[in-house]
Amino acid sequence: MPKRYDESWEPIFKKLFEQPQMRALSQFVQQERRAATVFPPEEFVFNAFRLTPLPNVKVVILGQDPYHNVGQAHGLSFSVPSGIALPPSLKNIYSELVTDIPGFTYPTSGDLTKWAEQGVLLLNATLTVRAHEAASHQKRGWEQFTDSIIQSISAERKGVVFILWGSYAIKKSALIDQNKHLVLTSVHPSPLSVYRGFFGSKPFSKTNDYLRQQGETPIDWQV
């Protein structure tokens, strides 16, 4: 069976998995899977860590919760598998890309795997959810796990861009050493807030400008 995450994450994961709250979280998620449908499928829970090894992380885009409808969640924040209708927030992200990145054409696919493979860690704060019940797995231990991941990236890497959209994500900036990383914040790209400062915030060109300054290859955002 293929590994669910890249081995570069193993030292961090091993320490976290030994903690009592992570064992309790694991038991909770297993119970939920027996009682109901849980997204994403088990093999995709750590998909972000499979596609983006720790030494390759250039950008972190933080989401809150996996999508909770059938076929949407595949372990990458804001992303849906090809062939699934684009969620509203992703449509707005693509609209911003059209105005921010010269030559970007609005995609038909919502699959952001290509970003992940270039070093964009598409991380949700909570990694599982009960079908059709938004936020149903919050405050069960996932947040401590993903907070530790953010702190580890901050400590072990240099020159990473953290893109934090919305007040929930922006609070995570306290976990990041801003002397050696770039933190970009704005309102969330959801339809409720997108016109209050997401459109025109240019996170993608700002990210690439910073990566170039660090001597890194910029991200090809075209999907």
C-alpha positions in Angstrom: 0.0 0.0 0.0 1.5 3.4 -0.9 2.5 5.7 1.9 -0.2 8.3 2.8 2.4 11.0 3.3 6.0 11.8 2.2 8.7 10.4 4.5 10.1 13.9 5.0 7.2 14.6 7.4 7.9 11.4 9.4 10.0 13.0 12.3 7.3 15.6 12.9 4.4 13.2 12.5 6.0 10.5 14.7 6.3 13.0 17.7 2.7 14.2 17.2 1.2 10.7 16.8 2.7 9.7 20.2 0.7 12.4 22.0 -2.4 11.3 23.9 -4.6 13.9 22.2 -3.6 12.5 18.8 -4.5 9.0 19.9 -7.9 10.3 21.1 -8.4 12.1 17.8 -7.6 8.9 15.8 -10.1 6.9 17.9 -12.7 9.6 17.3 -12.2 9.7 13.5 -12.4 5.9 13.4 -15.6 5.8 15.4 -17.0 8.5 13.0 -16.1 6.4 10.0 -18.0 3.4 11.4 -21.0 5.5 12.3 -21.3 7.8 9.2 -19.6 8.9 6.0 -16.5 11.0 6.7 -14.6 13.1 4.1 -12.1 13.0 2.7 -11.7 9.2 2.2 -9.0 7.7 4.5 -6.3 7.5 1.9 -6.6 11.3 1.2 -6.5 12.7 4.7 -2.8 13.4 4.5 -2.8 14.1 0.7 -1.2 17.6 1.1 1.8 15.9 2.9 2.1 13.3 0.3 2.2 15.7 -2.6 4.4 18.4 -0.9 7.5 17.1 0.9 8.7 19.3 3.8 12.0 20.4 2.0 9.9 21.5 -1.0 7.5 23.7 0.9 7.6 27.3 -0.6 4.0 28.4 0.1 1.3 27.4 2.7 -2.3 28.2 1.9 -4.4 27.6 5.0 -8.0 26.6 4.8 -10.3 25.8 7.7 -12.4 22.6 7.0 -12.6 20.0 4.3 -15.5 20.3 1.9 -18.4 18.2 3.2 -20.3 17.2 0.1 -19.9 14.0 -1.9 -16.7 13.8 -4.0 -15.3 17.2 -3.1 -12.7 16.7 -0.4 -9.4 15.1 -1.4 -7.1 16.4 1.3 -6.0 19.8 -0.3 -7.4 23.1 1.0 -9.7 24.9 -1.5 -9.2 22.1 -4.1 -11.7 19.6 -5.6 -11.0 16.7 -7.9 -11.3 17.2 -11.6 -14.9 16.9 -12.8 -16.4 18.3 -9.6 -18.2 21.6 -9.8 -16.0 24.6 -8.6 -16.9 25.7 -5.1 -17.7 29.4 -4.7 -14.4 30.3 -2.9 -12.3 28.6 -5.5 -14.2 30.5 -8.3 -13.2 33.7 -6.5 -9.6 32.6 -6.2 -9.5 32.0 -9.9 -11.1 35.4 -10.6 -8.4 37.0 -8.6 -5.7 35.0 -10.4 -7.1 36.3 -13.8 -6.5 39.9 -12.7 -3.3 39.2 -10.7 -1.2 36.9 -13.0 -0.7 38.0 -16.6 -1.8 35.4 -19.1 -3.7 33.3 -16.4 -6.8 31.7 -18.0 -9.8 30.8 -15.9 -9.6 27.0 -15.4 -12.4 24.4 -15.8 -10.8 22.1 -13.2 -10.7 22.7 -9.5 -7.9 20.2 -8.9 -5.0 22.1 -7.4 -2.6 19.1 -7.3 -0.3 21.0 -9.7 0.2 23.7 -7.1 0.9 21.1 -4.4 3.6 19.4 -6.6 5.4 22.8 -7.0 5.7 23.3 -3.2 2.3 24.8 -2.3 1.1 23.1 0.9 -2.7 23.2 0.7 -3.4 22.7 4.4 -6.7 22.7 6.2 -6.7 23.4 9.9 -9.1 20.4 10.4 -8.4 17.4 8.2 -11.7 15.4 8.3 -15.4 16.2 8.4 -18.7 14.3 8.7 -20.7 14.3 5.4 -22.9 17.3 5.0 -22.1 18.6 8.5 -19.7 21.6 8.2 -17.2 22.0 11.1 -18.3 18.7 12.7 -14.7 17.6 13.4 -13.4 20.9 14.7 -12.1 21.1 18.3 -11.3 17.4 18.4 -7.5 17.7 18.1 -6.9 18.4 14.5 -6.1 22.1 15.2 -3.3 21.2 17.6 -1.9 18.9 15.0 -2.0 21.4 12.2 -0.7 24.2 14.5 2.3 22.0 15.2 2.8 21.6 11.5 2.8 25.3 10.9 5.2 25.9 13.8 7.5 23.1 12.4 7.6 24.7 8.9 8.3 28.1 10.5 11.2 26.6 12.5 12.7 24.3 10.0 12.3 26.2 6.7 13.2 29.7 5.6 11.6 32.1 3.1 8.2 30.4 3.0 5.1 32.4 2.1 2.1 31.8 4.4 -1.2 32.9 2.8 -3.9 33.4 5.4 -7.4 34.3 4.3 -10.1 35.3 6.8 -9.9 35.9 10.6 -9.6 32.2 11.5 -6.5 31.7 9.4 -5.0 35.1 10.3 -4.9 34.1 13.9 -2.3 31.4 12.9 0.2 34.2 12.1 1.1 34.0 15.8 2.7 30.6 15.1 5.0 31.9 12.3 8.4 33.6 12.7 7.8 36.7 10.5 11.5 37.6 10.6 12.3 34.8 8.2 9.0 34.2 6.4 6.4 36.3 4.5 2.8 36.3 5.8 0.1 37.6 3.4 -3.3 38.2 4.9 -6.7 39.3 3.6 -10.4 38.6 4.0 -11.6 35.2 3.0 -12.4 34.5 -0.7 -15.9 33.3 0.2 -18.9 35.2 -1.5 -19.7 36.7 1.9 -16.4 38.6 2.2 -14.7 38.6 -1.2 -15.6 42.2 -2.0 -14.2 43.5 1.3 -10.6 43.2 0.3 -9.9 39.8 -1.3 -10.3 41.0 -4.9 -7.3 43.2 -5.7 -5.1 41.8 -2.8 -2.7 40.2 -5.4 -1.5 37.4 -3.2 -0.2 35.3 -6.1 2.0 37.9 -7.7 3.3 39.0 -4.3 4.1 35.4 -3.5 6.1 35.0 -6.7 7.9 38.3 -6.3 9.0 37.2 -2.8 10.1 33.7 -4.0 12.2 35.3 -6.8 13.9 37.5 -4.1 14.7 34.3 -2.2 16.3 32.8 -5.3 13.4 30.4 -5.7 11.5 29.4 -8.8 8.1 31.2 -8.8 4.9 29.1 -8.8 3.1 28.5 -12.1 -0.4 29.1 -10.9 -2.1 28.0 -14.1 -4.2 24.9 -13.4 
